[in-house]
């Protein structure tokens, strides 16, 4: 490939990267409705015309940001070998991984809250989420059902409901911590409280889905008595 062509391709990738980074910051600051393409262009150091060269409108750029974020998030959450762990350890690792994404990328809370306003309207447009998301969910649900079958998790719980509540608990300090602090005089989204909330939320979620310790011990004893 000629040197000039390589430079053009590299320049295009760099330009797109700068646009997406600036757009992420602006959408998290102002949401889709309030974001300004002029400010995105200014922060990215490109012309507004260049943004329109890649994206037809602001909504298309918004979806591109969502696509980029969800792709990396799913990749990160899919990496651990959950299947080699006990059901309890696997679920703890998954929930901790979700929490860690919000610590590593503070902008996630802004995007999450903005999508709440739009009732998740743009999430189905994320191709990576549609392609790889179901694979990750199936893995986690299979682990949850294994925990139910082995007497670790409560059998009456539906995986969809259990994980919806658990994830909301784990990330709630990021998405609503400042609001809740107006009622409860503790800001669990503050940096010095993050370690506490990570452990508390995961423990709280696991305690909700696990069989009570005494029942768990009885289930284990019953299973042992059936062994040859």
C-alpha positions as CSV (number, residue, x, y, z in Angstrom):
1,X,0.0,0.0,0.0
2,X,1.4,3.4,-1.0
3,X,2.6,5.6,1.9
4,X,0.2,8.4,1.1
5,X,-2.8,6.0,1.2
6,X,-1.7,4.6,4.6
7,X,-1.5,8.1,5.9
8,X,-5.0,9.0,4.7
9,X,-6.4,5.9,6.3
10,X,-4.6,6.6,9.6
11,X,-5.8,10.2,9.5
12,X,-9.4,9.0,9.0
13,X,-9.2,6.6,11.9
14,X,-7.7,9.3,14.1
15,X,-10.3,11.8,13.1
16,X,-13.1,9.4,13.9
17,X,-11.6,8.6,17.2
18,X,-11.4,12.3,18.2
19,X,-15.0,12.9,17.1
20,X,-16.3,9.9,19.0
21,X,-14.4,10.9,22.2
22,X,-15.6,14.5,22.0
23,X,-19.1,13.3,21.2
24,X,-19.1,10.9,24.2
25,X,-18.2,13.8,26.5
26,X,-20.8,16.1,25.1
27,X,-23.6,13.5,25.1
28,X,-22.8,12.7,28.7
29,X,-22.8,16.4,29.6
30,X,-26.0,17.4,27.8
31,X,-27.7,14.3,26.6
32,X,-28.8,13.8,23.0
33,X,-31.3,16.6,23.1
34,X,-28.9,19.2,24.5
35,X,-25.7,18.2,22.8
36,X,-24.2,20.7,20.3
37,X,-22.3,19.5,17.2
38,X,-20.4,22.8,17.2
39,X,-19.0,22.0,20.7
40,X,-18.2,18.4,19.6
41,X,-16.3,19.7,16.6
42,X,-14.5,22.3,18.7
43,X,-13.4,19.7,21.3
44,X,-12.3,17.2,18.6
45,X,-10.4,19.9,16.7
46,X,-12.2,19.1,13.4
47,X,-14.7,21.0,11.3
48,X,-18.5,20.5,11.7
49,X,-18.5,19.5,8.0
50,X,-16.2,16.6,8.7
51,X,-18.6,15.3,11.3
52,X,-21.4,15.5,8.8
53,X,-19.1,13.6,6.3
54,X,-19.2,10.6,8.6
55,X,-22.6,11.0,10.3
56,X,-25.8,12.2,8.7
57,X,-27.1,13.8,11.9
58,X,-26.7,14.1,15.6
59,X,-28.8,11.0,16.3
60,X,-26.5,8.8,14.1
61,X,-23.5,10.1,15.9
62,X,-25.2,9.3,19.2
63,X,-25.8,5.7,18.1
64,X,-22.2,5.4,17.0
65,X,-21.1,6.4,20.5
66,X,-23.5,3.9,22.1
67,X,-22.1,1.3,19.7
68,X,-18.5,2.0,20.7
69,X,-19.3,1.9,24.4
70,X,-21.4,-1.2,24.4
71,X,-18.9,-3.1,22.2
72,X,-16.1,-2.5,24.6
73,X,-18.3,-3.2,27.7
74,X,-19.4,-6.5,26.4
75,X,-15.9,-7.5,25.4
76,X,-14.7,-6.7,28.9
77,X,-17.5,-8.6,30.6
78,X,-17.1,-11.6,28.3
79,X,-13.4,-12.1,29.1
80,X,-13.5,-13.9,32.5
81,X,-13.7,-17.7,32.6
82,X,-16.9,-17.7,34.7
83,X,-17.5,-21.4,34.0
84,X,-14.4,-22.4,36.0
85,X,-15.7,-20.7,39.2
86,X,-18.4,-21.7,41.6
87,X,-21.9,-20.2,40.8
88,X,-21.5,-17.7,43.7
89,X,-18.0,-16.7,42.7
90,X,-19.0,-16.3,39.0
91,X,-22.0,-14.1,39.8
92,X,-19.9,-12.0,42.1
93,X,-17.2,-11.6,39.4
94,X,-19.8,-10.6,36.8
95,X,-21.5,-8.0,39.1
96,X,-18.1,-6.7,40.2
97,X,-17.1,-6.4,36.5
98,X,-20.2,-4.3,35.8
99,X,-19.4,-2.0,38.7
100,X,-15.8,-1.7,37.6
101,X,-16.9,-0.5,34.1
102,X,-18.6,2.5,35.7
103,X,-15.6,3.3,37.8
104,X,-13.2,3.1,34.8
105,X,-15.6,5.1,32.5
106,X,-17.4,7.7,34.5
107,X,-19.2,8.8,31.4
108,X,-21.3,5.6,31.5
109,X,-23.6,7.0,34.1
110,X,-24.4,9.9,31.9
111,X,-25.2,7.7,28.9
112,X,-27.2,5.4,31.1
113,X,-29.3,8.2,32.5
114,X,-29.8,9.7,29.1
115,X,-31.0,6.4,27.7
116,X,-33.4,6.2,30.6
117,X,-35.0,9.4,29.3
118,X,-35.4,7.8,25.9
119,X,-36.6,4.5,27.4
120,X,-33.7,2.7,25.9
121,X,-34.7,3.7,22.3
122,X,-31.2,3.7,20.9
123,X,-29.9,0.5,22.5
124,X,-31.4,-1.9,20.0
125,X,-29.5,-0.1,17.3
126,X,-26.2,-1.2,18.7
127,X,-25.1,-4.1,16.5
128,X,-22.4,-5.5,18.9
129,X,-25.0,-5.6,21.7
130,X,-27.4,-7.6,19.5
131,X,-24.7,-9.9,18.3
132,X,-22.6,-10.6,21.4
133,X,-24.9,-9.5,24.2
134,X,-27.1,-12.7,24.0
135,X,-24.1,-14.9,24.2
136,X,-22.9,-13.3,27.5
137,X,-26.4,-13.4,29.0
138,X,-26.8,-17.1,28.1
139,X,-23.5,-17.8,29.9
140,X,-24.6,-15.9,33.0
141,X,-28.1,-17.4,33.1
142,X,-26.6,-20.9,32.7
143,X,-24.4,-20.3,35.7
144,X,-27.4,-19.0,37.6
145,X,-29.5,-22.1,36.8
146,X,-26.6,-24.4,37.8
147,X,-26.6,-22.6,41.1
148,X,-30.3,-23.3,41.4
149,X,-29.9,-27.0,40.5
150,X,-27.1,-27.5,43.0
151,X,-29.0,-25.9,45.8
152,X,-27.0,-22.7,46.0
153,X,-29.5,-20.2,44.6
154,X,-33.2,-20.0,45.3
155,X,-35.2,-22.0,42.7
156,X,-38.2,-19.8,42.6
157,X,-36.3,-16.8,41.2
158,X,-36.4,-15.9,37.5
159,X,-32.9,-15.1,36.1
160,X,-34.2,-12.0,34.2
161,X,-35.7,-10.5,37.3
162,X,-32.8,-11.4,39.6
163,X,-30.2,-9.9,37.4
164,X,-32.2,-6.8,36.6
165,X,-32.4,-6.0,40.3
166,X,-28.8,-7.0,41.0
167,X,-27.4,-4.8,38.2
168,X,-29.6,-1.8,39.3
169,X,-28.3,-2.2,42.8
170,X,-24.7,-2.4,41.7
171,X,-24.7,0.7,39.5
172,X,-27.3,2.6,41.5
173,X,-24.7,4.7,43.3
174,X,-23.4,6.0,39.9
175,X,-26.8,6.6,38.2
176,X,-28.7,7.9,41.3
177,X,-26.2,8.4,44.1
178,X,-26.4,12.2,44.1
179,X,-30.2,12.2,44.1
180,X,-30.5,9.6,46.9
181,X,-27.9,11.6,48.9
182,X,-30.6,14.3,49.2
183,X,-32.7,11.9,51.2
184,X,-30.1,9.7,52.8
185,X,-27.2,12.0,54.1
186,X,-24.5,9.8,52.6
187,X,-23.2,10.1,49.0
188,X,-22.3,6.5,48.0
189,X,-21.1,7.8,44.6
190,X,-18.2,9.7,46.3
191,X,-14.8,8.2,45.4
192,X,-14.0,7.3,49.0
193,X,-17.3,5.2,49.2
194,X,-16.8,3.2,46.0
195,X,-15.1,0.2,47.5
196,X,-17.7,0.0,50.2
197,X,-20.6,0.1,47.7
198,X,-19.0,-2.5,45.4
199,X,-18.8,-5.0,48.2
200,X,-22.1,-4.0,49.8
201,X,-24.1,-4.1,46.6
202,X,-22.7,-7.5,45.4
203,X,-23.1,-9.0,48.9
204,X,-26.7,-7.6,49.1
205,X,-27.5,-9.1,45.6
206,X,-26.0,-12.5,46.3
207,X,-27.7,-12.7,49.7
208,X,-31.0,-12.1,47.9
209,X,-30.6,-14.9,45.5
210,X,-28.8,-17.5,47.7
211,X,-30.6,-20.0,49.8
212,X,-30.3,-19.1,53.5
213,X,-27.2,-20.5,55.1
214,X,-29.1,-23.1,57.2
215,X,-31.2,-24.2,54.2
216,X,-28.1,-24.3,52.1
217,X,-26.4,-26.6,54.6
218,X,-29.4,-28.9,54.7
219,X,-29.6,-29.0,50.9
220,X,-25.9,-29.9,50.8
221,X,-26.4,-32.6,53.5
222,X,-29.4,-34.0,51.6
223,X,-27.4,-34.2,48.4
224,X,-24.5,-35.9,50.2
225,X,-26.8,-38.5,51.7
226,X,-27.9,-39.5,48.2
227,X,-24.4,-40.2,47.0
228,X,-23.5,-43.9,46.7
